[in-house]
């Protein structure tokens, strides 16, 4: 229907038509009761005429009217207008009246109108996107999903962006489609994109699940926000097509060009965020609009910092230029002669070259939680950790003037190589030890005990190795000749610090670069990089938002963030940053949940790195019967690394890996999931024998990860069981629930087994501590035996020992074993051996005995390091009836690296991109 000026809709008097859209015609009107301007939107007749749609729409409108946010256009009222031929006062629901919406009247232009002029300045685009994300976050908290977010539904006003048309929204939990669902799912015919035949309107911003007709949720709005942000930054649509079919094909299967290919100065973090929002699978997008808003604010702050650096430098350069003009003019002839003569004799700068280093047939780089590549200081050799044929990793050395790499003898199972300052030795971790091996040959030499939970090591010029022994520790030191490690720093609990990792000793050996992670970050992309004065322990902030910093002799600090390398000028004398960070290398493999990056730099100016992007392990939870038949246990596709079934087998506790580990509880009967209340890390949860509580490790309250007890339904406060000096990991409860066996990770002694008796004033006590590593303690169903894992035979094997002892221990596994799990009846003991699930029949009544282990079935191992990467990994559990097993299997998001990129004379490029003023 069309309304003339002066038409009355209840207390509203029409003044002029504003426009039309997929939801009807829009008019400017005067609210005669409150004497204010409003906007009236008259809804299509097909919505008004259907009683069921009318009822649903009115119910939804009540909720939408409750959305009060500075960046959401307020819905004031819903009314009815008699249609032609109806009674003057139609009854609600009669189907003879037209519905209309009364909204806040806004002046300005839509974002779609602004985009017709081209891309927006970066600062403005980020500001608008942040306001939209804030508006979506407020709506999503109320259970309202927009579903038709597009530039035409964003109004740009003097007060900021305003989000329009929540009238097409979907209310979560109603179990029904919105009243105007057919309008939200159809392309809106409005302004052409480029020409005749092109797809127009809403379809450009529809997520894959909408295109397929699946249910939309909050993550659907985040897809649309990513598409809008892409368009604001580049002036182009993220997905193009000459027909509906080709555009849908692009949405479902294509990736848009990187922002930087269209706008070279785009911050890498913005490119990363847009790619995350435009992920095809909803699970791969950010969790909430609030998270997106926070990321945008960080990008805004970073961009502002860069601008401030440029703004400060420009006037100084201008003044200096004026002072020198006269002097240069007076000596122009002499200078010209001098330059001419120098140019005749000066060699051109070294040429920057790039090449690819294949790892070798069948070899893949180990996962980058611990960096797998290093360059010798003189740039003549590269050493990397690689796996071949599904076996454990080992180190390979490649002389850069040769075509092939050779394995370093004695480095089976080795990860994380790093060079001595003179380039004659390579240090690494293997078999629970920090070791070194000479490149000239010979057997490796042990330096000290070390777990693969280590988070960084660096060999300084004074023969000292700085390292971080666990993921929740400070920096330690040990002599490269061997000895007892000593603590250098301790994370500051008052500042909510959790870890000081990836140390890099600076030239002179008086200070080091460290990455500081706190309980407030969800990714090490948001960590702090600080300089540590080794003599006093003083720390100075260098940059917020980065990890894995390395000093290079050009006077720069290079660090990783969001799959890229950034560099900033650094004064080695004052230990201060003297310029803004600048992106220098894109597409470098990084692991933001660990803070590591796969690159190395040599003093001769060479750079080597594994090309890629951010690396995040993805796993699946599956049921496997005794024949090996597999079926999904949940739909989760995250980095799950520890699982335990409840005693009744109806629920599952699983740890999701991130910078802040989270414990999730899955209801396997109803198919629901929830997160255990957090605040600090919660991880490796085990059930009490009655299934009512969970015991888990957490760093809440500060300090190393201690053990806590909390109701399995998440209610109440967590009870602290221990106050740890070192990281502690829950193992199992005795059948009577009185004794807890757990593992403690001591940098001086490695993994040890402890027990805690639940009685007043009880203190933990050591059960098993040797010069080897012991972990994963598991009580037998009768409580008389304790199964555990040890590496004393130079292989990881499963043992059983009487509890509380003393008595003879027994080796159960043969040829390697980890993750021991008892059958509920105590007659079998299961364990993992790489890809194999093994079982041994056992008796525990009159003493202990075990039969010959046999293979039950084979599944892909969760880690190709076969348990060496995370020795306490709880990768499976057995159902109460013993007929099936819940297991973690890999769900690889991208193939592992098979080659490295080498950039020689890279310093020339670095100095050009990031001048130091030297």
Secondary structure, DSSP 8 states (H G I E B T S, - for coil): ----TT-EETTEEEEEEEEEETTEEEEEEEETTTTEEEEEEE--HHHHT-HHHHHHHHHHHHHHHT---TTB--EEEEEEEE-TTS-TT--TTSS-EEEEEEEE---SEEHHHHHTT----HHHHHHHHHHHHHHHHHHHHTTEE-S---GGGEEEETTEEEE--GGG-EETTS-S--TTHHHHTS----S-SSSTT---GGGGG--HHHHTT----HHHHHHHHHHHHHHHHHSS-SS--SSHHHHHHHHHH-----HHHHSTT--HHHHHHHHHHT-SSGGGS-S-HHHHHHHHHHHHHHHHHHHHHHHHHHHHHHHHHHHHHHHHHHTHHHHHHHHHHHHHHS------EEEEEE--TTEEE--TTS--EEE-TTSSEEEEEEEETT---EEEEEETTSS--EE-TT-TT-EEEEE-TTSSEEEEEETTEEEEEETT----EEEEE--TT---EEE-TTSEEEE--STT---EEEETT----EE-----GGGTEEEEEEEEE-TTSSEEEEEEEETT-SSGGG-EEEEEETTT--EEEEEES-EEEEEETTTEEEEEETTEEEEEEEETTTTEE-S--EEEEE-B-EETTTTEE-EEE-TTS-EEE-B--B----EEEEEEETT--EEES----S-EEEEEE-TTSSEEEEEE-SSS-EEEEEETTTTEEEE---SS--EEEEE-TTSSEEEEEE-TTSSS-EEEEEETT--S--EE----SSEEEEEEE-TTS-EEEEEEEETTTEEEEEEEE-STT---EEEE--SS-EEEEEE-TTSSEEEEEE-TTSS-EEEEEESS--S--EE--SS--EEEEE-TTSSEEEEEETTEEEEEEEE-SSS-EE---EEEEE---S-TTTTSSSTT-B-EEE-TTSSEEEEEEE--SS----EEEEEETHHHHHHHHS----
